Amino acid sequence: MGYPAPPGALASAPKPALTPLRPSEATTYDCDVVVIGSGAGGGAAAAVLAEGGLVVVLERGGYYDDADFGTGELDGLLNLYAPGPTATAEGQLTLVAGGCLGGGTVVNWSTSLRTPDDVRAEWAGLGATQFADEEFGDALDAVERRLGVTYDRSPLSARDDVLARGVAALGWDIAELPRNVTDACDAGIECGHRGYGCRLGAKQSATKTWLADAAEHGARLVVGVDVRAVEVGNGRAEGVRAVTADGAEIRVRARAVVVAAGAIQTPALLRRSGLRNKNIGKYLRLHPASAVFGTFDDEVPPWEGGLQTRISRKHSDLSDGYGVIYETGPLHPGMLVGFMNWRGAQQHRSAMLDLARTAAVGVITRDRDHGTVTVDGSGEAIVKYTLSKRDAAHMHTGIVGAARILEAAGAKRIFSGHQLGAEYEPGVRGPHAEFAASAEAAGYGPAQCGMGALHIMGSARMGGSREDCAVDPDGVTWEVPDIVIADASCFPTASGVNPMVSIEAIAYMNAKRLLARMK
């Protein structure tokens, strides 16, 4: 199949730059602010807050750096990604989130898009008016500067060239993607594996930026601890209670608590902590993503090249600013089967043997409708989400469009991730119209089409009213004034683009506001 063996650790990789704590026995820490989660939101918030006081950052996962990467797809999945929940309760989507120090910034595909202006206006309309003014704009600028966002390291990979050729042949738009990488990025063989950590240290993850800044200002980073509750007394947050994998109890006493555990774990933690606002866990958006695959005569090694370097917004506004965008991503065997669905051993073998000649066009849906995050009897998160009819209609438009892109780029066989199969061979078997009809008939419900959620957001949204938002315009919970949310949970609606920069800008902004209140 041509897929290379894991390259192994890079001999020239520097020693880890951070020295997080990993407690093995009962421990109590004291600080001004405890930050729960160390990803895009937690990292940015910690850096801001550490400039003004003592900060402790708590992370459930471990710390992995350049010298730990390169050991293969399985190790990457086990060490760097969240252990669960792995799917929505209905089986509609696979859930993908970071689960290590640095969170999703360690494993994401480096795409660094600003929040679109129309989305900012929509968010401001729910009562957090700063989204439409200079405060949030300045936060976006600060994030781009700290991450070193650039267009200079986005050369076409073979799979992005497929997207670009197909889109150009159709007369659709194509744009270059900005990325948070340094000149050390090879945008080649190395880069395609960076969804499992960057051996070159080129990707400017939170461990390279915000967490390094926080540590420089005295923040303590603590890994391997699972926060079970925010401790509240007399209506105020007093700290948090956590536990290690070995059962050791960890307590942090603090004046304020920043929750940045991600849009699945943040609402679950708030519920475990006794908060009861009806909007906590509501309005979950997932950017439901699927893909259409094309097999070519020539090799287009899909595991190589810049993680993502091109985008088409041809169908991004199908209805009132909602629709789909087209992007590619690196295809590795595990990633491929996650979106393809099982059609039998022979089909699986054939797909693996064709991997080197296969490119995928991803379809990312800006979902208008939403799901929920609740907790079970033990306080663990349950994610419920079923694609609505109108969002499914948009996804179908994207699936049909992605097939057109692949056909225009010269694919010889084109197939979707539908369980019942939707495929054709341009000019040989089944025209595009039959593919479109077959995809529609196969459906977009649970167990009908392979879908993933790589952008999880909105489950504790910010806004001006406790009647329809979980937190106020400062990111503060309505019930406890010193619990601040600083992650993708805050999104009032779906961002419509890869969310990292938006997450960090919200966290930066909310942390600045908290710091001002604490002085």
C-alpha positions as CSV (number, residue, x, y, z in Angstrom):
1,M,0.0,0.0,0.0
2,G,3.1,2.3,0.2
3,Y,2.4,3.7,3.6
4,P,5.7,4.3,5.4
5,A,6.7,2.8,8.7
6,P,6.8,5.2,11.7
7,P,9.9,7.3,11.5
8,G,10.6,7.1,15.2
9,A,11.9,9.9,17.5
10,L,14.0,12.6,15.9
11,A,17.6,12.2,17.2
12,S,18.1,16.0,17.0
13,A,14.9,16.8,18.9
14,P,15.6,19.2,21.8
15,K,14.8,18.3,25.4
16,P,11.2,19.1,26.5
17,A,11.0,22.8,27.2
18,L,8.4,22.5,30.0
19,T,8.7,20.8,33.4
20,P,5.1,20.0,34.5
21,L,4.4,18.4,37.8
22,R,2.8,15.0,38.1
23,P,1.7,14.4,41.7
24,S,1.6,10.8,43.0
25,E,0.2,11.5,46.4
26,A,-2.4,13.8,48.0
27,T,-1.4,17.4,47.3
28,T,-2.9,20.8,47.8
29,Y,-1.9,23.9,45.8
30,D,-2.7,27.5,46.5
31,C,-3.0,30.2,43.8
32,D,-4.9,33.2,42.6
33,V,-6.4,31.4,39.6
34,V,-6.7,27.7,38.7
35,V,-7.1,26.9,35.0
36,I,-8.7,23.6,34.1
37,G,-7.5,22.4,30.7
38,S,-4.4,23.4,28.8
39,G,-5.5,23.5,25.2
40,A,-6.2,26.5,23.0
41,G,-8.4,28.2,25.6
42,G,-6.7,27.1,28.8
43,G,-3.2,27.9,27.4
44,A,-4.1,31.4,26.3
45,A,-6.0,32.2,29.5
46,A,-3.1,30.9,31.6
47,A,-0.6,33.1,29.8
48,V,-2.7,36.2,30.3
49,L,-3.5,35.5,34.0
50,A,0.1,34.5,34.9
51,E,1.2,38.1,34.2
52,G,-0.9,39.3,37.1
53,G,-0.8,36.5,39.7
54,L,-0.2,32.9,40.7
55,V,-1.7,30.4,38.3
56,V,-2.0,26.6,38.4
57,V,-3.0,24.8,35.2
58,L,-4.5,21.3,35.5
59,E,-4.4,18.8,32.6
60,R,-5.9,15.3,32.6
61,G,-3.5,14.1,30.0
62,G,0.3,13.8,29.9
63,Y,3.0,16.0,28.5
64,Y,4.5,15.0,25.1
65,D,7.0,17.1,23.2
66,D,9.1,16.9,20.0
67,A,11.2,13.9,21.1
68,D,8.1,11.9,21.9
69,F,6.6,12.1,18.4
70,G,7.0,9.9,15.4
71,T,6.1,6.6,16.9
72,G,3.1,6.0,14.7
73,E,-0.6,6.5,14.4
74,L,-1.7,4.2,17.2
75,D,0.7,5.7,19.8
76,G,-0.5,9.2,18.7
77,L,-4.1,8.3,19.1
78,L,-3.6,6.7,22.5
79,N,-1.3,9.4,24.0
80,L,-2.5,12.6,22.4
81,Y,-6.2,12.3,22.0
82,A,-9.0,12.4,24.5
83,P,-10.1,8.9,25.6
84,G,-13.8,9.5,25.4
85,P,-16.6,9.8,24.8
86,T,-15.6,8.6,21.4
87,A,-18.9,9.1,19.7
88,T,-22.3,10.7,20.1
89,A,-24.9,8.5,22.0
90,E,-26.8,7.9,18.8
91,G,-23.7,6.9,16.8
92,Q,-24.1,9.8,14.5
93,L,-20.6,11.2,14.7
94,T,-17.1,10.2,15.9
95,L,-15.8,12.7,18.4
96,V,-12.2,13.8,18.1
97,A,-10.5,16.0,20.7
98,G,-7.0,16.6,22.1
99,G,-6.2,14.9,25.4
100,C,-2.6,16.0,26.4
101,L,-0.8,19.1,27.6
102,G,-1.6,21.6,24.9
103,G,-4.8,19.8,24.0
104,G,-6.0,20.1,20.4
105,T,-3.2,22.6,19.5
106,V,-0.7,19.7,19.6
107,V,-2.7,17.5,17.1
108,N,-4.7,19.9,15.0
109,W,-3.9,20.6,11.4
110,S,-2.4,24.1,12.0
111,T,-5.2,26.0,10.1
112,S,-5.3,29.5,11.6
113,L,-8.4,31.3,10.4
114,R,-9.9,34.4,12.1
115,T,-13.6,34.4,13.1
116,P,-15.5,35.6,10.0
117,D,-17.0,39.1,10.3
118,D,-20.6,37.8,9.7
119,V,-20.2,35.3,12.5
120,R,-18.9,37.9,14.8
121,A,-22.0,40.0,14.1
122,E,-24.2,37.0,14.8
123,W,-22.4,36.3,18.1
124,A,-22.8,40.0,19.1
125,G,-26.5,39.7,18.4
126,L,-26.9,37.3,21.3
127,G,-25.7,40.0,23.7
128,A,-21.9,39.7,23.9
129,T,-21.5,42.9,21.9
130,Q,-17.7,42.9,22.1
131,F,-17.6,40.3,19.5
132,A,-18.4,42.9,16.9
133,D,-16.0,45.6,18.2
134,E,-12.3,46.3,18.7
135,E,-11.9,44.3,21.9
136,F,-12.4,41.0,20.1
137,G,-10.6,42.2,17.0
138,D,-7.6,43.1,19.2
139,A,-7.7,39.7,20.8
140,L,-7.6,38.0,17.3
141,D,-4.6,40.2,16.4
142,A,-2.8,39.2,19.6
143,V,-3.4,35.5,19.0
144,E,-2.2,35.7,15.4
145,R,1.0,37.5,16.6
146,R,1.7,35.0,19.3
147,L,1.2,32.0,17.0
148,G,3.2,33.5,14.2
149,V,0.3,32.9,11.8
150,T,1.6,33.0,8.2
151,Y,0.7,32.4,4.6
152,D,4.4,31.8,3.8
153,R,4.5,28.0,4.7
154,S,1.4,26.8,2.7
155,P,2.7,25.2,-0.5
156,L,0.4,22.8,-2.3
157,S,0.5,19.2,-1.2
158,A,-0.5,16.5,-3.7
159,R,-4.0,16.3,-2.1
160,D,-4.4,20.1,-1.9
161,D,-3.4,20.2,-5.6
162,V,-6.3,17.8,-6.3
163,L,-8.7,20.3,-4.5
164,A,-7.2,23.2,-6.3
165,R,-7.3,21.6,-9.8
166,G,-10.8,20.4,-9.4
167,V,-12.1,23.7,-8.1
168,A,-10.3,25.7,-10.8
169,A,-11.8,23.5,-13.5
170,L,-15.2,24.2,-12.1
171,G,-14.6,27.9,-11.8
172,W,-15.1,27.9,-8.1
173,D,-13.2,29.9,-5.5
174,I,-10.0,28.7,-3.9
175,A,-7.9,30.4,-1.2
176,E,-4.7,29.8,0.6
177,L,-4.9,28.9,4.3
178,P,-2.9,30.6,7.0
179,R,-1.0,28.3,9.4
180,N,0.7,28.7,12.8
181,V,4.1,27.2,11.8
182,T,7.7,28.4,11.8
183,D,10.2,28.2,9.0
184,A,11.2,24.8,10.4
185,C,8.1,23.3,8.8
186,D,9.0,21.3,5.8
187,A,5.4,21.3,4.5
188,G,6.3,17.9,3.1
189,I,6.7,14.3,4.3
190,E,7.1,15.4,8.0
191,C,4.2,17.8,8.0
192,G,1.6,15.2,6.9
193,H,2.2,13.3,10.1
194,R,1.8,16.3,12.4
195,G,-1.7,15.3,13.4
196,Y,0.2,13.0,15.8
197,G,2.6,15.7,17.0
198,C,5.3,17.8,15.2
199,R,8.8,16.2,15.5
200,L,10.3,19.4,14.1
201,G,8.8,21.7,16.7
202,A,7.5,23.9,13.9
203,K,3.8,23.9,14.8
204,Q,3.2,26.7,17.3
205,S,1.0,24.7,19.7
206,A,0.1,26.0,23.2
207,T,3.1,24.1,24.7
208,K,5.4,26.2,22.4
209,T,3.6,29.5,23.0
210,W,1.0,30.3,25.7
211,L,2.0,27.6,28.2
212,A,5.6,28.5,27.8
213,D,4.7,32.1,28.5
214,A,2.7,31.1,31.6
215,A,5.5,29.0,32.9
216,E,8.0,31.8,32.4
217,H,5.7,34.0,34.6
218,G,5.6,31.4,37.4
219,A,2.6,29.3,36.5
220,R,2.7,25.7,37.7
221,L,1.6,23.1,35.1
222,V,0.2,19.9,36.6
223,V,-0.5,16.9,34.4
224,G,-2.3,13.6,35.0
225,V,-5.1,15.0,37.1
226,D,-8.8,14.7,36.4
227,V,-10.8,17.6,37.9
228,R,-14.1,16.2,39.4
229,A,-15.6,19.4,40.7
230,V,-15.3,23.1,41.4
231,E,-15.7,23.6,45.1
232,V,-18.2,26.4,45.8
233,G,-19.0,27.9,49.2
234,N,-21.3,30.8,50.0
235,G,-21.9,31.4,46.3
236,R,-18.2,31.7,45.5
237,A,-15.7,29.4,43.9
238,E,-13.1,28.3,46.4
239,G,-11.0,26.0,44.3
240,V,-11.2,22.6,42.7
241,R,-11.1,18.9,43.6
242,A,-9.3,16.5,41.3
243,V,-7.9,13.0,41.3
244,T,-4.9,11.2,39.7
245,A,-5.2,8.0,37.8
246,D,-3.9,6.2,41.0
247,G,-6.6,7.8,43.1
248,A,-4.6,10.4,44.9
249,E,-6.7,13.4,45.8
250,I,-5.5,16.8,44.5
251,R,-7.0,20.1,45.7
252,V,-6.3,23.6,44.5
253,R,-7.4,26.6,46.5
254,A,-8.0,29.7,44.4
255,R,-9.7,33.0,44.2
256,A,-11.1,32.3,40.7
257,V,-11.6,29.2,38.5
258,V,-11.2,29.3,34.7
259,V,-12.8,26.3,33.0
260,A,-11.3,25.4,29.7
261,A,-11.8,21.6,29.5
262,G,-13.3,21.6,26.1
263,A,-16.9,21.7,24.9
264,I,-17.6,18.2,26.1
265,Q,-15.9,18.2,29.5
266,T,-16.6,21.8,30.5
267,P,-20.4,21.5,30.8
268,A,-20.0,18.1,32.4
269,L,-17.7,19.6,35.1
270,L,-20.2,22.5,35.6
271,R,-23.0,20.0,36.2
272,R,-20.9,17.9,38.6
273,S,-20.1,21.1,40.5
274,G,-23.8,21.8,41.1
275,L,-24.5,24.5,38.5
276,R,-28.0,24.3,37.2
277,N,-28.6,26.9,34.5
278,K,-30.7,25.2,31.9
279,N,-28.4,26.3,29.0
280,I,-25.3,24.5,30.4
281,G,-24.7,21.6,27.9
282,K,-27.2,23.0,25.4
283,Y,-26.5,24.4,21.9
284,L,-23.6,22.0,21.2
285,R,-22.3,22.4,17.7
286,L,-20.0,19.9,16.0
287,H,-19.2,21.1,12.5
288,P,-20.3,17.7,11.2
289,A,-17.6,16.6,8.7
290,S,-17.6,13.9,6.1
291,A,-15.6,13.2,3.0
292,V,-15.7,12.0,-0.6
293,F,-12.7,9.9,-1.8
294,G,-11.2,9.8,-5.2
295,T,-8.8,7.2,-6.6
296,F,-6.4,8.4,-9.3
297,D,-4.1,6.7,-11.8
298,D,-1.0,8.3,-10.3
299,E,0.0,8.4,-6.7
300,V,-1.1,11.3,-4.5
301,P,0.4,10.2,-1.2
302,P,-2.2,11.6,1.1
303,W,-0.2,11.3,4.2
304,E,2.4,13.8,3.0
305,G,2.5,17.6,2.6
306,G,1.2,20.5,4.5
307,L,-1.6,19.5,6.9
308,Q,-4.1,21.9,5.2
309,T,-3.2,24.6,2.8
310,R,-6.3,25.4,0.7
311,I,-10.0,26.1,1.2
312,S,-13.0,26.6,-1.1
313,R,-16.0,28.5,0.3
314,K,-18.1,27.9,-2.8
315,H,-21.0,26.6,-0.7
316,S,-20.3,28.3,2.6
317,D,-23.5,30.4,2.4
318,L,-26.3,28.1,1.3
319,S,-28.8,29.8,3.7
320,D,-28.3,32.8,5.9
321,G,-24.6,32.3,6.4
322,Y,-24.8,28.5,6.9
323,G,-23.4,25.9,4.5
324,V,-20.2,23.9,4.0
325,I,-16.6,24.5,3.3
326,Y,-14.2,22.2,1.4
327,E,-10.8,21.4,2.8
328,T,-8.4,18.4,2.6
329,G,-6.5,16.7,5.4
330,P,-3.8,14.0,5.7
331,L,-5.0,10.5,5.2
332,H,-3.5,7.8,7.3
333,P,-5.0,4.3,7.6
334,G,-6.7,4.8,10.9
335,M,-8.1,8.2,9.8
336,L,-9.3,6.7,6.5
337,V,-11.3,3.9,8.0
338,G,-12.9,6.4,10.5
339,F,-14.7,8.1,7.7
340,M,-15.3,5.3,5.2
341,N,-17.6,2.9,7.1
342,W,-17.3,-0.9,6.9
343,R,-18.4,-2.5,3.6
344,G,-16.8,-5.8,4.0
345,A,-13.3,-7.3,4.1
346,Q,-12.7,-7.1,0.4
347,Q,-13.6,-3.5,0.1
348,H,-11.5,-2.6,3.1
349,R,-8.5,-4.4,1.6
350,S,-9.0,-2.7,-1.7
351,A,-9.2,0.7,-0.1
352,M,-6.0,0.1,1.9
353,L,-4.1,-1.0,-1.3
354,D,-5.3,2.1,-3.1
355,L,-4.4,4.5,-0.3
356,A,-1.4,6.0,-2.0
357,R,-3.6,6.9,-5.0
358,T,-6.5,8.2,-2.9
359,A,-7.3,11.8,-2.1
360,A,-10.2,13.0,0.0
361,V,-12.1,16.2,-0.2
362,G,-13.5,17.1,3.2
363,V,-16.9,18.6,3.7
364,I,-17.3,20.6,6.9
365,T,-20.8,21.7,7.7
366,R,-21.6,24.9,9.7
367,D,-24.5,23.4,11.7
368,R,-27.4,25.7,12.5
369,D,-29.1,23.2,14.8
370,H,-27.6,21.7,17.9
371,G,-27.1,18.8,20.3
372,T,-26.5,18.5,24.0
373,V,-24.0,17.4,26.7
374,T,-25.5,15.9,29.8
375,V,-24.0,13.7,32.5
376,D,-24.7,10.1,33.6
377,G,-25.1,8.9,37.2
378,S,-21.3,9.0,37.8
379,G,-21.0,12.5,36.3
380,E,-19.4,11.5,33.0
381,A,-20.3,13.3,29.8
382,I,-23.0,12.0,27.4
383,V,-23.1,13.7,24.0
384,K,-26.4,13.6,22.1
385,Y,-26.5,14.9,18.5
386,T,-28.6,14.0,15.5
387,L,-28.0,15.9,12.2
388,S,-31.1,18.0,11.5
389,K,-32.8,17.9,8.1
390,R,-31.6,21.3,7.0
391,D,-28.1,20.7,8.1
392,A,-28.2,17.3,6.4
393,A,-29.4,19.0,3.2
394,H,-26.3,21.3,3.4
395,M,-24.0,18.3,3.9
396,H,-25.6,16.6,0.9
397,T,-24.8,19.6,-1.2
398,G,-21.2,19.4,0.0
399,I,-21.0,15.6,-0.8
400,V,-22.3,16.2,-4.3
401,G,-19.9,19.2,-4.7
402,A,-16.9,17.3,-3.4
403,A,-17.6,14.5,-6.0
404,R,-17.7,17.2,-8.7
405,I,-14.3,18.5,-7.5
406,L,-12.7,15.1,-7.6
407,E,-14.2,14.3,-11.0
408,A,-12.9,17.6,-12.4
409,A,-9.5,16.8,-11.0
410,G,-9.3,13.5,-12.9
411,A,-10.3,10.9,-10.3
412,K,-11.1,7.5,-11.9
413,R,-13.2,6.2,-9.0
414,I,-15.2,8.3,-6.6
415,F,-17.0,7.1,-3.5
416,S,-18.5,8.6,-0.3
417,G,-18.6,7.4,3.3
418,H,-22.1,6.1,3.1
419,Q,-22.8,2.7,4.5
420,L,-24.9,1.6,1.6
421,G,-22.4,3.0,-0.9
422,A,-22.5,5.9,-3.2
423,E,-19.8,5.6,-5.9
424,Y,-19.1,5.9,-9.6
425,E,-16.4,5.9,-12.2
426,P,-16.5,9.0,-14.4
427,G,-17.1,8.2,-18.0
428,V,-17.2,4.4,-17.3
429,R,-19.9,3.5,-14.7
430,G,-22.6,5.7,-13.3
431,P,-22.7,9.4,-14.0
432,H,-22.5,12.0,-11.3
433,A,-26.3,12.5,-11.2
434,E,-26.6,8.8,-10.1
435,F,-24.0,9.3,-7.5
436,A,-25.9,12.3,-6.1
437,A,-29.2,10.4,-6.0
438,S,-27.5,7.4,-4.4
439,A,-26.0,9.5,-1.7
440,E,-29.3,11.2,-1.0
441,A,-31.1,7.8,-0.8
442,A,-28.4,6.4,1.5
443,G,-29.1,9.2,4.0
444,Y,-27.3,11.2,6.6
445,G,-28.7,9.7,9.8
446,P,-26.9,7.6,12.4
447,A,-25.1,4.6,10.9
448,Q,-25.8,5.9,7.4
449,C,-22.8,8.0,6.6
450,G,-19.4,8.3,8.1
451,M,-19.0,11.6,10.0
452,G,-16.7,13.1,12.5
453,A,-16.6,16.1,14.8
454,L,-13.2,17.7,15.0
455,H,-14.6,21.1,16.0
456,I,-16.6,20.7,19.2
457,M,-18.2,24.0,20.5
458,G,-21.0,26.0,21.9
459,S,-22.1,23.9,24.9
460,A,-21.8,26.8,27.4
461,R,-22.4,29.7,25.1
462,M,-21.8,33.4,25.9
463,G,-24.5,36.0,25.7
464,G,-26.6,38.7,27.3
465,S,-29.4,36.6,29.0
466,R,-29.4,33.7,31.4
467,E,-32.6,32.6,29.6
468,D,-30.8,31.4,26.5
469,C,-27.0,31.5,27.3
470,A,-25.0,29.6,29.9
471,V,-22.5,32.4,30.7
472,D,-22.6,36.2,30.6
473,P,-20.6,38.5,28.2
474,D,-17.6,38.1,30.5
475,G,-17.7,34.3,30.2
476,V,-18.8,34.2,33.8
477,T,-21.4,31.7,35.0
478,W,-24.7,33.2,36.1
479,E,-24.7,31.3,39.4
480,V,-21.0,31.6,40.6
481,P,-19.4,35.0,39.7
482,D,-15.8,33.7,39.8
483,I,-16.1,30.7,37.5
484,V,-15.1,31.9,34.0
485,I,-15.4,29.8,30.8
486,A,-12.5,30.2,28.3
487,D,-12.8,27.6,25.6
488,A,-14.9,26.6,22.6
489,S,-17.9,26.0,24.9
490,C,-18.3,29.8,24.8
491,F,-19.1,30.0,21.1
492,P,-22.7,31.4,20.7
493,T,-23.1,29.6,17.4
494,A,-20.8,27.5,15.2
495,S,-17.8,29.4,13.9
496,G,-18.0,28.2,10.4
497,V,-14.2,27.9,10.1
498,N,-11.5,25.9,11.9
499,P,-11.9,27.3,15.5
500,M,-8.4,27.4,17.1
501,V,-7.8,31.2,16.6
502,S,-11.4,32.0,17.7
503,I,-11.0,29.9,20.9
504,E,-7.7,31.5,21.8
505,A,-9.1,35.0,21.2
506,I,-12.1,34.4,23.4
507,A,-9.9,32.9,26.1
508,Y,-7.5,35.9,25.8
509,M,-10.4,38.3,26.0
510,N,-12.2,36.6,28.9
511,A,-8.9,36.3,30.9
512,K,-8.1,40.0,30.3
513,R,-11.5,40.9,31.8
514,L,-11.0,38.5,34.7
515,L,-7.6,40.0,35.4
516,A,-9.0,43.5,35.5
517,R,-11.7,42.5,38.0
518,M,-9.2,40.8,40.3
519,K,-6.9,43.8,40.6
